[in-house]
Amino acid sequence: MSRTLSMKLLSATLLLGAASVANAQDCTPEVADSELITPGTLIMSTNPTLPPLQFVDSKGDLQGMRIELGKEIAKRLCLEPEYVRIEFSAMIPGLQSGRWDLINTGIFYTEERAGLMQMIPYENQAISISVAPDSDAEYATKEDLDGMTIGVEIGGFEESKLRLMDEELKGENMKGIDIRTFDNFAMAFQALRAGQVDGVVSIDAVAKEYDTRGDFKTALSGLYPAPVAVAMKSPALADAVSETLVEMKADGTLGALFEEYGLPMVDGDYSVKGPGR
């Protein structure tokens, strides 16, 4: 290689390096280091057992609507996204003890939870009951579930509503539901596939995905509708995420993401709900 060509390549490399440094300097984190577990990084928890919202693909990589949403939020805050895969039952304790900055698993919003952490509702959901794909039973109301053994992920909104349904059925002098809890939804659906339970409670989007694939049939859907949210411990981080969601809605990014996955957005303004609000 000639000396002239070598010098040109070196100059080009230096220019690219200078441009990269300039770009990094232009992107200033929107959240102070003191508000984050690791400076410059947005650590998010997720339980990737809910396709198409959050799941692990054949290569072992995280995919799904909520994974994309979290990455875009981090990008706009000039932070590096990092995901921690964890069971839902550990989500709130982990947030409170400082293991992650943000719960990004589609946690259902309730006033009780908003008393514990900063929450921003962003998506409308409801729960569904899935049954075996070859089931020929007809389901029209929750009364049609009476006497069934139904699996559910432990510790979540879905379990609380399934227990409410059990109480309602027993209040009508019916048998109620035999509830089986599992560490995550994947295990619950495995039990359904193995015939260990008659049905599984999940959310509408997940039940629809499995129905479309032909894996499981949706028996009932649209039960107990409620918004889902992202959740944080830091009020400052919550404010920054709220502003980012407003920005994403205004420029059409958020709407396009929801449309791609066929999901309903909340009608609200992405305001933060939590202690001191």
C-alpha positions as CSV (number, residue, x, y, z in Angstrom):
1,M,0.0,0.0,0.0
2,S,1.4,3.4,-1.0
3,R,2.2,6.0,1.7
4,T,-0.3,8.4,0.1
5,L,-3.1,5.9,0.2
6,S,-2.3,5.0,3.8
7,M,-2.4,8.7,4.8
8,K,-5.8,9.1,3.1
9,L,-7.2,6.1,4.9
10,L,-5.8,7.3,8.2
11,S,-7.4,10.8,7.6
12,A,-10.8,9.2,6.8
13,T,-10.6,7.1,9.9
14,L,-9.8,10.1,12.1
15,L,-12.7,12.0,10.5
16,L,-15.1,9.2,11.2
17,G,-13.9,8.9,14.8
18,A,-14.3,12.7,15.3
19,A,-17.8,12.5,13.9
20,S,-18.7,9.6,16.2
21,V,-17.4,11.6,19.2
22,A,-19.3,14.7,18.1
23,N,-22.5,12.6,17.8
24,A,-22.0,11.1,21.2
25,Q,-21.5,14.5,22.7
26,D,-24.6,15.9,20.9
27,C,-26.7,13.2,22.6
28,T,-26.8,14.2,26.2
29,P,-28.8,11.9,28.5
30,E,-32.1,13.4,29.5
31,V,-32.0,11.8,33.0
32,A,-29.4,12.5,35.6
33,D,-27.0,9.8,36.6
34,S,-28.3,10.0,40.1
35,E,-31.7,8.8,39.0
36,L,-30.4,5.7,37.3
37,I,-28.9,2.5,38.6
38,T,-26.1,2.6,36.1
39,P,-25.3,6.0,34.6
40,G,-26.1,6.2,30.9
41,T,-28.2,3.0,30.9
42,L,-31.9,2.4,31.2
43,I,-32.3,-1.0,32.9
44,M,-35.7,-2.5,32.2
45,S,-37.3,-5.7,33.5
46,T,-39.4,-8.0,31.4
47,N,-40.9,-11.5,31.5
48,P,-40.6,-12.6,27.9
49,T,-43.3,-15.2,27.8
50,L,-46.0,-13.1,26.1
51,P,-45.8,-13.2,22.3
52,P,-46.2,-11.0,20.4
53,L,-45.6,-8.4,23.1
54,Q,-42.4,-9.8,24.7
55,F,-40.8,-13.1,23.8
56,V,-37.5,-14.8,23.0
57,D,-37.0,-15.8,19.4
58,S,-35.3,-18.9,18.0
59,K,-31.9,-17.1,18.3
60,G,-32.4,-16.3,22.0
61,D,-33.0,-12.6,21.3
62,L,-35.7,-10.5,22.9
63,Q,-38.4,-9.4,20.5
64,G,-41.9,-7.9,20.6
65,M,-43.8,-4.6,20.7
66,R,-42.9,-3.7,24.3
67,I,-39.2,-4.6,23.7
68,E,-39.2,-2.2,20.8
69,L,-41.0,0.5,22.8
70,G,-38.5,0.3,25.6
71,K,-35.6,0.6,23.2
72,E,-37.1,3.6,21.5
73,I,-37.7,5.3,24.9
74,A,-34.1,4.7,25.9
75,K,-32.8,6.0,22.5
76,R,-34.8,9.2,22.8
77,L,-33.5,9.7,26.4
78,C,-29.9,9.1,25.1
79,L,-29.6,6.1,27.2
80,E,-28.4,2.6,26.5
81,P,-31.2,0.0,26.8
82,E,-30.6,-3.0,28.9
83,Y,-33.1,-5.8,29.7
84,V,-33.3,-8.1,32.6
85,R,-35.4,-11.2,32.1
86,I,-37.3,-12.0,35.3
87,E,-40.5,-13.6,36.6
88,F,-43.4,-11.1,37.1
89,S,-43.6,-11.9,40.8
90,A,-40.1,-10.3,41.3
91,M,-40.9,-7.1,39.3
92,I,-42.2,-4.8,42.0
93,P,-39.8,-5.9,44.8
94,G,-36.9,-5.6,42.3
95,L,-37.9,-2.1,41.3
96,Q,-38.2,-1.0,45.0
97,S,-34.8,-2.5,45.9
98,G,-33.0,-0.9,42.9
99,R,-32.4,-3.8,40.6
100,W,-33.9,-2.1,37.6
101,D,-35.0,1.4,36.6
102,L,-38.2,0.6,34.8
103,I,-40.8,-2.3,34.7
104,N,-41.5,-2.8,31.0
105,T,-43.7,-5.9,31.0
106,G,-47.2,-4.5,30.5
107,I,-48.0,-4.3,34.2
108,F,-51.7,-3.6,34.7
109,Y,-52.4,-0.2,36.3
110,T,-54.3,-0.2,39.6
111,E,-54.6,2.6,42.2
112,E,-53.0,0.3,44.7
113,R,-49.9,-0.2,42.6
114,A,-49.8,3.5,41.8
115,G,-49.4,4.0,45.6
116,L,-46.2,2.1,45.4
117,M,-44.5,3.4,42.3
118,Q,-44.6,5.9,39.4
119,M,-46.8,4.5,36.7
120,I,-47.7,5.7,33.1
121,P,-50.7,3.9,31.5
122,Y,-50.0,3.6,27.7
123,E,-51.9,0.6,26.4
124,N,-55.4,-0.8,26.8
125,Q,-55.8,-4.6,27.5
126,A,-58.2,-7.1,29.0
127,I,-57.9,-10.8,29.9
128,S,-58.8,-13.9,27.9
129,I,-59.3,-17.6,28.6
130,S,-57.5,-20.0,26.2
131,V,-58.4,-23.6,25.9
132,A,-57.1,-26.6,23.9
133,P,-57.2,-26.1,20.1
134,D,-59.5,-29.2,19.6
135,S,-62.0,-28.1,22.3
136,D,-65.6,-28.1,20.9
137,A,-67.1,-26.6,24.0
138,E,-69.1,-23.3,23.6
139,Y,-68.2,-20.4,25.8
140,A,-70.4,-17.2,26.0
141,T,-70.1,-16.0,29.6
142,K,-67.9,-16.6,32.6
143,E,-70.5,-19.0,33.9
144,D,-69.4,-21.4,31.2
145,L,-66.1,-21.7,33.0
146,D,-67.6,-23.1,36.1
147,G,-65.9,-26.2,37.4
148,M,-62.9,-25.8,35.1
149,T,-59.2,-26.0,36.2
150,I,-57.5,-22.9,35.0
151,G,-53.9,-22.0,35.1
152,V,-52.5,-18.5,35.5
153,E,-49.2,-16.7,36.2
154,I,-48.7,-16.1,39.9
155,G,-48.9,-12.6,41.4
156,G,-50.4,-10.6,38.6
157,F,-53.6,-8.8,37.6
158,E,-54.7,-11.9,35.8
159,E,-54.5,-14.0,38.9
160,S,-56.5,-11.5,41.0
161,K,-59.2,-11.3,38.4
162,L,-59.4,-15.1,38.1
163,R,-59.9,-15.3,41.9
164,L,-62.5,-12.6,41.6
165,M,-64.3,-14.7,38.9
166,D,-64.1,-17.7,41.2
167,E,-65.7,-15.7,44.0
168,E,-68.4,-14.4,41.6
169,L,-69.3,-17.9,40.5
170,K,-69.4,-19.3,44.0
171,G,-71.7,-16.3,44.9
172,E,-74.1,-17.6,42.3
173,N,-74.1,-21.0,44.1
174,M,-71.8,-22.6,41.5
175,K,-68.7,-24.7,41.9
176,G,-66.2,-22.0,41.0
177,I,-62.8,-22.4,39.4
178,D,-59.9,-24.7,40.5
179,I,-57.0,-22.2,40.2
180,R,-53.5,-23.4,39.4
181,T,-50.7,-20.9,39.6
182,F,-47.4,-21.0,37.6
183,D,-44.2,-19.0,37.7
184,N,-44.9,-17.6,34.2
185,F,-47.3,-17.8,31.3
186,A,-45.1,-20.2,29.3
187,M,-45.4,-22.8,32.1
188,A,-49.1,-22.3,32.3
189,F,-49.5,-22.8,28.5
190,Q,-47.3,-25.9,28.7
191,A,-49.6,-27.3,31.3
192,L,-52.6,-26.7,29.0
193,R,-50.8,-28.4,26.1
194,A,-50.1,-31.4,28.4
195,G,-53.8,-31.5,29.5
196,Q,-52.9,-30.7,33.1
197,V,-55.4,-27.7,33.1
198,D,-58.5,-27.0,31.2
199,G,-57.6,-23.4,30.3
200,V,-55.2,-20.6,30.9
201,V,-55.8,-16.9,31.7
202,S,-53.6,-14.4,29.8
203,I,-54.2,-11.1,28.1
204,D,-56.2,-10.6,24.9
205,A,-53.2,-9.9,22.6
206,V,-51.4,-13.1,23.7
207,A,-54.5,-15.3,23.5
208,K,-55.2,-13.9,20.0
209,E,-51.6,-14.7,18.9
210,Y,-51.9,-18.3,20.1
211,D,-55.3,-18.6,18.4
212,T,-54.0,-17.3,15.1
213,R,-51.1,-19.8,15.3
214,G,-53.6,-22.6,16.0
215,D,-51.8,-23.5,19.2
216,F,-54.8,-22.7,21.5
217,K,-58.3,-21.6,21.1
218,T,-59.7,-18.4,22.7
219,A,-62.8,-19.2,24.7
220,L,-63.5,-15.8,26.2
221,S,-61.9,-12.4,25.7
222,G,-62.4,-8.8,26.7
223,L,-62.8,-9.6,30.4
224,Y,-62.0,-7.0,33.1
225,P,-60.6,-4.4,30.7
226,A,-57.9,-2.1,32.2
227,P,-54.9,-0.1,31.1
228,V,-51.3,-1.4,31.3
229,A,-48.4,0.8,32.2
230,V,-44.7,1.2,32.5
231,A,-43.5,1.7,36.1
232,M,-40.6,3.4,37.8
233,K,-39.3,4.3,41.2
234,S,-37.7,7.7,40.2
235,P,-40.2,10.6,39.7
236,A,-37.6,12.3,37.5
237,L,-37.2,9.3,35.3
238,A,-41.0,8.9,35.1
239,D,-41.4,12.6,34.0
240,A,-38.8,12.1,31.3
241,V,-40.5,8.9,30.0
242,S,-43.9,10.6,30.1
243,E,-42.5,13.5,27.9
244,T,-41.0,10.9,25.6
245,L,-44.3,9.1,25.1
246,V,-46.0,12.3,24.4
247,E,-43.4,13.1,21.8
248,M,-43.7,9.7,20.2
249,K,-47.4,10.0,19.9
250,A,-47.1,13.5,18.4
251,D,-44.7,12.4,15.7
252,G,-46.6,9.2,14.9
253,T,-44.0,6.7,16.1
254,L,-46.2,5.4,18.9
255,G,-49.3,5.0,16.7
256,A,-47.3,3.2,14.0
257,L,-45.9,0.7,16.6
258,F,-49.4,0.0,18.0
259,E,-50.9,-0.4,14.6
260,E,-48.2,-2.8,13.6
261,Y,-49.1,-5.1,16.4
262,G,-52.9,-4.4,16.3
263,L,-53.0,-3.0,19.9
264,P,-55.2,-0.3,21.4
265,M,-53.6,2.8,22.8
266,V,-54.9,4.6,25.9
267,D,-56.9,7.7,25.4
268,G,-55.0,9.5,28.2
269,D,-52.1,12.0,28.0
270,Y,-49.4,9.7,29.4
271,S,-49.3,11.6,32.7
272,V,-47.5,10.0,35.6
273,K,-49.6,8.5,38.4
274,G,-48.0,7.6,41.6
275,P,-46.9,8.7,45.1
276,G,-46.9,12.5,45.4
277,R,-48.9,13.0,42.2
